[in-house]
Amino acid sequence: MIEIRDSHRVQGESYSSEILCDGMLEQLDDGWQLNYVEQSEGLQGSRSALRVHDQMVSLRREGEFPLDLTLEQGVRHKCYYNTPAGMMQLGVFARQVQSKLTRAGGQIKLDYTLDFSADMVSSNQLEITITTPRIERLE
């Protein structure tokens, strides 16, 4: 079971959400990959893969609104985000990337900002807790 809790602060207003979904945790030679199907409103059925390596996390989502996002502690990356209004390029700065994963599950914590044209868009926290995961070892 995967529990995803997120909170966002946009122009002084805060909102948060929490979802539960099934997924698979895969142990890789250089880290972990968590695969799950999105349950969030507007993203239902999209497939997401969250890859964790040291202090870097990459998220790749396939579906109606694809996303390829890299979060590396202390580093600003660019990502392209498809929205109903079209493709947007956003800056992503990870203030904190923490992961504690084992074959029994674990937790991923992310604290990051998004910017558009160098203007801050939002401050975000994401916490993913994995319990009783289906484990697969990739060879």
Number of C-alpha atoms within 10 A of each C-alpha: 16 23 15 19 16 17 15 19 15 13 10 8 8 12 10 12 11 14 14 16 14 17 20 19 27 19 20 15 10 10 14 22 21 20 20 20 18 21 17 15 8 10 16 12 15 17 17 20 19 17 21 24 15 14 15 20 23 15 17 15 20 16 13 15 15 18 17 16 20 21 26 22 19 14 12 18 15 17 17 14 15 15 12 7 6 8 12 11 13 21 19 23 21 24 18 16 20 17 20 12 17 14 16 12 17 16 17 17 16 22 20 21 20 21 17 14 9 9 10 15 16 18 21 20 18 18 17 19 18 24 16 15 19 16 16 13 11 10 6
